[in-house]
Amino acid sequence: MNLNIAAVLSVIFESKKTGKGRLGRGKLFAELMSIIADCDGSADIAARIAGNTDRFLLRVLRGETMYPYTLFSFSEFEKNIGNKNRNVMSEQKVGTYPFVAEPFHVDFTGKLTMGVLGNHLLNCAGFHAADRGFGIAELNDNHYTWVLSRLAIELEDMPRQYEDFSIQTWVENVYRLFTDRNFAILDKEGKAIGYARSVWAMISMETRKPADLLTLHSGSITDYICDKECPIEKPGRIKVSQSTPVAEYATKYSDIDINGHVNSIKYIEHILDLFPMETFKEKSIKRFEMAYVAESYYGDTLSFYLEEKGENEFDIEVKKNNQEVVVRSKVIFK
């Protein structure tokens, strides 16, 4: 059995080039189904994957699918389509996504920055959720969205400039108001060089209050719970008693994301900027935690409170306008 991936990609790229006007969603879907069915003459296989392919095509036509991820998705798709006893990619519990440490993604040591790694983790979470029907676009259609509540990253090493690496992600638990999502960072040989844990909530875009995850698609999100090991501690409690800030920062244009508030990764960058260059010359980050408490907006003044908890261990609290706590963080160096 040989699915013609070149033909599939040709149809997709044509749709992105011409837009919805000449090659609409219905025609694109019909052409792809024809290619898939022709791979072994089985309309049954085409019908079995139709729902998942339809969802993917919607993302393509909306322009939400990134080019490298398109290639990777169909590579995985080709591997799985020949086995009727296995789930297709959108039903696999662990997603794996390839990256390259580009020169503009590394710091002066030649290693990937924590901010870029954080962005990659969040992108992988979005890819994984979207392929299973729980992505931002689909949630937005129903006036919901995902928000990141907690993030803990633990590292043995970081990818170096031009190195290939990959990130795996999976859902560990689903509760009524929160879900636990884990990650593994793999080097070019496929060896784990780091892990991450995160906690997410689904909130109403109208009320900004948490929504019941178990009502989404009749609770089918629980079908993707995976028992894959994540051998790092869950995010812990962070408490800062310092009353004098070590730095202040007025939020600017580059801090603000599409939701109109300070991007979650920007906090990571601002927190690491509290430490002098010498720290990063002599040490590397062993563990980094973030607890997102509230939102801040353009023009807010962020005050940073830092407390040394032990050798190479620091807790940080960020308040906006000298009042509300927006973020707490822990940084451990080695």
C-alpha positions as CSV (number, residue, x, y, z in Angstrom):
1,M,0.0,0.0,0.0
2,N,1.5,3.3,-1.0
3,L,-0.3,6.6,-0.3
4,N,0.8,9.2,-2.8
5,I,2.1,11.9,-0.4
6,A,3.3,14.1,-3.2
7,A,-0.2,14.2,-4.6
8,V,-1.7,15.0,-1.2
9,L,0.7,17.9,-0.6
10,S,0.2,19.2,-4.2
11,V,-3.5,19.5,-3.5
12,I,-2.9,21.2,-0.1
13,F,-0.4,23.7,-1.5
14,E,-2.8,24.5,-4.4
15,S,-5.5,25.2,-1.9
16,K,-3.3,27.5,0.1
17,K,-2.2,29.3,-3.1
18,T,-5.6,29.8,-4.7
19,G,-7.6,30.2,-1.5
20,K,-11.2,29.3,-0.9
21,G,-12.5,30.9,-4.1
22,R,-11.3,28.5,-6.7
23,L,-10.5,25.4,-4.7
24,G,-13.0,25.3,-1.8
25,R,-13.1,23.1,1.2
26,G,-15.6,20.6,-0.4
27,K,-13.5,20.1,-3.6
28,L,-10.3,19.8,-1.6
29,F,-11.9,17.2,0.7
30,A,-13.2,15.2,-2.3
31,E,-9.8,15.2,-4.0
32,L,-7.9,14.1,-0.9
33,M,-10.4,11.3,-0.3
34,S,-10.0,10.1,-3.8
35,I,-6.2,10.0,-3.4
36,I,-6.5,8.2,-0.1
37,A,-9.0,5.6,-1.4
38,D,-6.8,4.9,-4.4
39,C,-3.9,3.9,-2.2
40,D,-5.5,0.4,-2.0
41,G,-8.9,0.8,-3.7
42,S,-10.6,0.7,-0.4
43,A,-13.4,3.2,0.2
44,D,-13.7,1.8,3.7
45,I,-10.3,3.3,4.8
46,A,-11.3,6.6,3.3
47,A,-14.5,6.6,5.2
48,R,-12.8,5.5,8.4
49,I,-10.4,8.6,8.4
50,A,-12.8,11.0,6.8
51,G,-13.7,12.8,10.1
52,N,-10.1,13.4,11.0
53,T,-9.1,14.5,7.5
54,D,-12.0,16.9,7.3
55,R,-10.9,18.6,10.5
56,F,-7.3,18.9,9.2
57,L,-8.5,20.4,6.0
58,L,-10.4,23.0,7.8
59,R,-7.2,24.0,9.6
60,V,-5.4,24.1,6.2
61,L,-8.0,26.4,4.7
62,R,-7.9,28.7,7.7
63,G,-4.2,28.9,7.3
64,E,-3.5,27.6,10.8
65,T,-1.2,24.7,9.8
66,M,2.5,25.4,9.6
67,Y,4.5,24.1,6.6
68,P,6.9,21.8,8.6
69,Y,4.1,20.4,10.6
70,T,2.1,19.7,7.4
71,L,4.9,17.6,6.1
72,F,5.3,15.8,9.4
73,S,1.6,15.2,9.8
74,F,1.3,13.4,6.4
75,S,4.5,11.5,7.0
76,E,2.9,10.1,10.2
77,F,-0.3,9.6,8.3
78,E,1.4,7.5,5.6
79,K,3.0,5.3,8.2
80,N,-0.3,4.5,9.9
81,I,-2.8,4.2,7.1
82,G,-1.8,0.7,6.2
83,N,-2.7,-0.9,9.5
84,K,-6.4,-1.2,10.1
85,N,-5.8,-2.2,13.7
86,R,-4.0,1.0,14.7
87,N,-5.4,4.5,15.2
88,V,-4.5,7.2,12.7
89,M,-2.3,10.0,13.8
90,S,-5.1,12.2,15.3
91,E,-5.9,9.3,17.6
92,Q,-2.4,8.6,18.8
93,K,-1.8,9.7,22.3
94,V,1.8,11.0,22.0
95,G,2.7,13.6,19.4
96,T,6.3,14.1,18.2
97,Y,7.3,17.3,16.5
98,P,10.7,18.0,14.8
99,F,12.7,21.3,15.1
100,V,16.0,22.9,14.3
101,A,17.9,25.2,16.6
102,E,18.2,28.1,14.2
103,P,20.9,30.8,14.7
104,F,18.3,33.4,15.8
105,H,17.0,31.0,18.4
106,V,20.2,30.6,20.4
107,D,22.0,32.8,22.9
108,F,25.7,33.8,23.2
109,T,26.6,30.3,24.3
110,G,25.2,28.8,21.1
111,K,22.4,27.0,22.9
112,L,18.6,27.3,22.5
113,T,17.1,30.0,24.8
114,M,14.5,29.2,27.4
115,G,12.1,31.6,25.7
116,V,12.3,29.8,22.4
117,L,12.0,26.4,24.1
118,G,8.9,27.7,25.8
119,N,7.4,28.8,22.5
120,H,8.1,25.4,21.0
121,L,6.5,23.6,23.9
122,L,3.3,25.7,23.6
123,N,3.2,25.3,19.8
124,C,3.5,21.5,20.3
125,A,0.6,21.6,22.8
126,G,-1.4,23.5,20.2
127,F,-0.6,21.1,17.4
128,H,-1.4,18.0,19.5
129,A,-4.7,19.5,20.7
130,A,-5.8,20.6,17.3
131,D,-5.2,17.2,15.7
132,R,-7.5,15.7,18.3
133,G,-10.3,18.3,18.0
134,F,-9.4,20.5,21.0
135,G,-7.3,23.2,19.3
136,I,-7.6,26.9,19.8
137,A,-9.5,27.5,16.5
138,E,-12.2,24.9,17.3
139,L,-12.5,26.2,20.9
140,N,-12.7,29.8,19.7
141,D,-15.7,28.9,17.5
142,N,-17.5,28.0,20.7
143,H,-16.2,31.1,22.6
144,Y,-13.6,29.2,24.6
145,T,-9.8,29.2,24.7
146,W,-6.9,27.5,26.4
147,V,-4.9,29.3,29.1
148,L,-1.6,28.1,30.6
149,S,-1.7,28.0,34.4
150,R,1.6,26.3,35.4
151,L,4.8,25.3,33.6
152,A,7.9,23.4,34.9
153,I,10.9,22.6,32.8
154,E,13.9,20.5,33.9
155,L,16.9,20.2,31.6
156,E,20.1,18.1,31.4
157,D,21.2,20.0,28.2
158,M,19.9,22.3,25.5
159,P,20.0,21.9,21.7
160,R,22.9,23.7,20.1
161,Q,22.9,25.9,17.0
162,Y,21.8,24.1,13.8
163,E,21.1,20.8,15.7
164,D,18.0,18.9,15.0
165,F,15.8,18.0,18.0
166,S,12.2,17.0,18.7
167,I,9.6,17.5,21.3
168,Q,7.0,14.9,22.4
169,T,3.8,15.8,24.2
170,W,0.9,13.9,25.8
171,V,-2.0,14.4,28.2
172,E,-1.4,12.9,31.6
173,N,-4.6,13.7,33.3
174,V,-7.9,15.5,32.7
175,Y,-9.9,17.0,35.5
176,R,-13.1,19.0,35.4
177,L,-11.4,22.4,35.3
178,F,-7.8,21.6,34.5
179,T,-5.7,19.2,32.4
180,D,-2.1,18.1,32.9
181,R,0.1,18.0,29.8
182,N,3.7,16.7,29.7
183,F,6.6,17.1,27.3
184,A,9.9,15.4,26.5
185,I,12.8,17.2,24.8
186,L,14.8,14.8,22.6
187,D,18.2,15.5,21.1
188,K,19.2,14.6,17.5
189,E,19.8,11.0,18.6
190,G,16.4,10.7,20.2
191,K,17.8,10.8,23.7
192,A,15.8,12.7,26.3
193,I,17.7,15.8,27.4
194,G,14.8,17.4,29.3
195,Y,11.2,17.2,30.4
196,A,8.4,19.6,31.2
197,R,5.0,19.5,33.0
198,S,2.2,22.0,32.4
199,V,-1.3,22.7,33.7
200,W,-4.0,24.2,31.4
201,A,-7.5,25.5,31.9
202,M,-10.2,26.0,29.3
203,I,-11.9,29.4,29.9
204,S,-14.9,31.2,28.5
205,M,-13.7,34.1,26.3
206,E,-16.8,36.1,27.4
207,T,-16.5,35.6,31.2
208,R,-12.8,34.6,31.5
209,K,-13.9,31.9,34.0
210,P,-12.9,28.2,33.8
211,A,-15.2,25.9,31.8
212,D,-15.9,22.3,32.5
213,L,-13.5,20.2,30.3
214,L,-15.6,17.1,30.7
215,T,-18.5,18.6,28.8
216,L,-16.3,19.3,25.8
217,H,-17.2,16.8,23.0
218,S,-19.0,14.7,25.6
219,G,-15.8,14.3,27.6
220,S,-13.9,12.6,24.8
221,I,-10.7,14.5,25.8
222,T,-10.2,11.8,28.4
223,D,-9.7,9.3,25.5
224,Y,-6.2,10.8,25.0
225,I,-4.9,10.3,28.6
226,C,-1.6,8.6,28.4
227,D,0.5,6.9,31.1
228,K,3.9,7.7,29.5
229,E,6.4,8.6,32.2
230,C,7.5,12.2,33.0
231,P,10.3,11.8,35.6
232,I,10.3,15.3,37.0
233,E,8.5,16.9,39.9
234,K,5.2,18.7,39.4
235,P,5.3,22.5,39.8
236,G,5.6,23.4,43.5
237,R,4.4,26.3,45.6
238,I,6.4,29.5,45.2
239,K,6.3,32.2,47.9
240,V,8.3,35.4,48.0
241,S,8.4,37.7,51.1
242,Q,10.6,40.4,49.6
243,S,8.9,43.8,49.7
244,T,11.4,45.8,47.6
245,P,11.5,45.2,43.8
246,V,14.8,44.5,42.1
247,A,13.6,45.8,38.8
248,E,10.6,47.5,37.1
249,Y,9.5,47.3,33.5
250,A,6.7,49.1,31.6
251,T,5.1,46.7,29.2
252,K,5.5,47.6,25.5
253,Y,4.3,46.7,22.0
254,S,6.5,43.6,21.7
255,D,5.1,42.1,24.9
256,I,1.5,42.0,23.8
257,D,0.0,38.9,22.0
258,I,-3.1,38.4,19.9
259,N,-5.2,38.2,23.1
260,G,-4.3,41.7,24.0
261,H,-2.2,40.9,27.1
262,V,1.4,40.2,27.9
263,N,2.5,36.9,26.3
264,S,3.4,34.1,28.7
265,I,6.8,33.6,27.2
266,K,7.7,37.3,27.6
267,Y,7.5,36.9,31.4
268,I,10.1,34.1,31.1
269,E,12.5,36.4,29.2
270,H,12.0,39.3,31.6
271,I,12.6,37.1,34.6
272,L,15.9,35.7,33.2
273,D,17.0,39.3,32.4
274,L,17.1,39.8,36.2
275,F,20.3,37.8,36.3
276,P,23.7,39.2,35.1
277,M,25.5,37.8,32.1
278,E,28.1,36.3,34.3
279,T,25.5,33.9,35.7
280,F,24.9,32.4,32.2
281,K,28.6,32.3,31.4
282,E,29.3,30.1,34.5
283,K,26.0,28.2,34.9
284,S,23.0,26.8,33.1
285,I,19.4,26.4,34.0
286,K,18.5,23.1,35.7
287,R,14.9,23.8,36.5
288,F,12.5,26.6,35.6
289,E,9.0,27.0,36.9
290,M,6.2,29.5,36.1
291,A,2.9,30.0,37.8
292,Y,0.5,32.3,35.9
293,V,-1.9,34.1,38.2
294,A,-3.4,37.0,36.4
295,E,-3.1,39.0,33.1
296,S,-1.3,42.2,32.5
297,Y,-1.7,44.6,29.6
298,Y,0.0,47.2,27.5
299,G,1.3,50.1,29.6
300,D,1.2,48.2,32.9
301,T,4.3,48.6,35.1
302,L,5.7,45.2,36.2
303,S,7.6,45.0,39.5
304,F,10.0,42.1,40.0
305,Y,10.7,40.8,43.5
306,L,13.5,38.3,43.8
307,E,14.4,36.1,46.8
308,E,17.4,33.7,47.1
309,K,16.1,30.4,48.6
310,G,19.3,28.5,48.6
311,E,22.5,27.9,46.6
312,N,21.6,28.6,42.9
313,E,17.8,28.7,43.7
314,F,15.7,31.8,43.3
315,D,12.0,32.6,43.7
316,I,10.5,35.5,41.8
317,E,7.2,37.3,42.1
318,V,5.9,39.8,39.5
319,K,3.2,42.4,40.4
320,K,1.5,44.8,38.0
321,N,1.2,48.5,39.1
322,N,2.5,47.6,42.6
323,Q,-0.7,45.7,43.4
324,E,-1.8,42.5,41.8
325,V,0.5,39.4,41.5
326,V,0.5,38.3,37.9
327,V,3.3,35.7,37.8
328,R,5.5,33.6,40.2
329,S,8.6,31.8,39.1
330,K,11.4,29.6,40.4
331,V,14.8,29.4,38.8
332,I,17.4,26.8,39.7
333,F,20.9,26.9,38.2
334,K,23.6,24.3,38.1
